[in-house]
């Protein structure tokens, strides 16, 4: 059975979009000052600002869809990550390949009392965006237990 992320993750995603959009708008303002001081083309600032606003609007509109399609599943064979709105992806991380599971929480996740579960293999790492700490601890312990059992069987 696939599990869905908690609703609080949407607040984290929105805050992240707003923060990155704010940086883009500051860049547009900087380009505008470049126009005023160094006679850069004025339309560069308009393009940067317009693209930033368009990006913010599209990303904010996609948050409900992103939430609706983001799922994870833990089986005895693999950890499955289901996500994607337009281009749907299912990532299967074989339990035997898992080397480490860590929990992370940056400022935005801490604000919503969530933690990110990072599943690491020798080649890459994969993230479950944000779950409540109790679930994160259970996921970490369960995945590591399954990984130890898989290595013992080999």
C-alpha positions in Angstrom: 0.0 0.0 0.0 1.4 3.4 -0.9 1.6 6.2 1.6 1.0 9.8 1.0 3.0 12.7 2.5 1.4 14.8 5.3 -0.6 17.9 4.2 2.0 20.1 6.0 4.4 19.4 3.2 2.4 21.7 0.9 3.2 24.6 3.2 6.9 23.8 3.0 6.7 23.6 -0.8 4.8 26.9 -1.0 7.3 28.7 1.3 10.2 27.3 -0.8 8.6 28.6 -4.0 8.0 32.0 -2.5 11.6 32.2 -1.2 13.1 31.2 -4.5 10.8 33.5 -6.4 11.8 36.4 -4.1 15.4 35.7 -5.1 14.4 35.8 -8.8 12.6 39.2 -8.2 15.7 40.6 -6.5 17.7 39.5 -9.5 15.2 41.4 -11.7 15.6 44.5 -9.6 19.4 44.1 -9.8 19.1 44.0 -13.6 16.9 47.1 -13.5 19.6 48.9 -11.6 22.1 47.7 -14.1 19.9 49.4 -16.7 19.8 52.7 -14.7 23.6 52.7 -13.9 25.3 51.0 -16.8 22.6 51.5 -19.5 21.8 47.8 -19.9 18.8 47.0 -22.0 15.6 47.8 -20.0 13.8 44.8 -21.4 16.3 42.4 -19.7 14.8 43.4 -16.3 11.3 43.0 -17.7 12.0 39.6 -19.1 13.7 38.4 -15.9 10.9 39.7 -13.7 8.2 38.4 -16.0 9.8 34.9 -16.2 10.2 34.9 -12.4 6.5 35.8 -11.9 5.4 33.2 -14.4 7.6 30.5 -12.7 6.1 31.4 -9.3 2.5 31.2 -10.6 3.1 27.8 -12.4 4.9 26.3 -9.5 2.2 27.4 -7.0 -0.5 26.0 -9.3 1.3 22.7 -9.4 1.5 22.2 -5.6 -1.9 20.5 -5.3 -1.0 18.1 -8.1 2.4 17.5 -6.8 0.9 16.6 -3.5 -1.8 14.3 -5.0 0.8 12.3 -7.0 3.7 12.0 -4.5 3.6 8.6 -2.8 6.1 6.1 -1.3 5.9 2.4 -0.5 8.2 0.1 1.5 8.2 -3.6 0.6 10.6 -6.4 1.6 12.2 -6.1 -1.9 12.4 -2.3 -2.5 11.5 1.2 -1.5 9.2 2.7 -4.2 8.9 6.5 -4.8 6.0 7.6 -7.0 5.9 11.2 -8.1 5.4 13.4 -11.1 2.4 15.3 -12.5 3.0 15.3 -16.2 5.9 12.9 -16.4 5.1 10.3 -13.8 8.0 8.4 -12.3 8.3 5.3 -10.2 11.7 4.8 -8.7 12.4 1.4 -7.2 15.4 1.3 -4.8 16.3 -2.3 -4.1 16.6 -3.0 -0.4 19.9 -4.9 -1.0 21.5 -1.8 -2.4 20.6 0.5 0.5 23.6 1.5 2.6 22.3 4.2 4.8 19.1 6.0 5.8 19.3 9.5 7.4 16.8 12.0 8.6 17.2 15.7 7.7 15.2 18.8 8.6 16.1 22.2 7.3 14.4 25.4 8.5 11.3 25.0 6.4 10.7 21.4 7.4 11.4 22.2 11.1 8.8 25.0 10.8 6.2 22.4 9.9 7.6 19.8 12.3 8.6 17.4 9.5 11.7 15.5 8.5 13.1 14.3 5.2 14.1 10.7 4.9 17.2 10.2 2.7 17.8 6.7 1.4 21.4 6.3 0.2 22.9 3.6 -2.1 26.5 3.5 -3.3 25.5 5.3 -6.4 22.9 7.8 -5.4 20.5 9.1 -2.7 16.7 9.4 -2.8 14.4 11.5 -0.7 11.0 11.1 0.8 10.3 14.8 1.0 8.8 15.3 4.4 7.0 13.1 7.0 6.3 13.6 10.7 9.2 12.7 13.0 7.5 9.5 14.4 6.9 8.2 10.9 10.4 9.2 9.8 11.9 7.2 12.7 9.8 4.2 11.8 10.7 4.4 8.1 14.4 4.7 8.9 14.3 1.7 11.3 12.2 -0.4 9.0 14.3 0.2 5.9 17.6 -0.4 7.7 16.2 -3.6 9.3 15.1 -4.8 5.8 18.6 -3.9 4.4 20.4 -5.8 7.2 18.2 -8.9 6.6 18.8 -8.7 2.9 22.6 -8.6 3.3 22.5 -11.4 5.9 20.6 -13.6 3.4 23.1 -13.0 0.6 
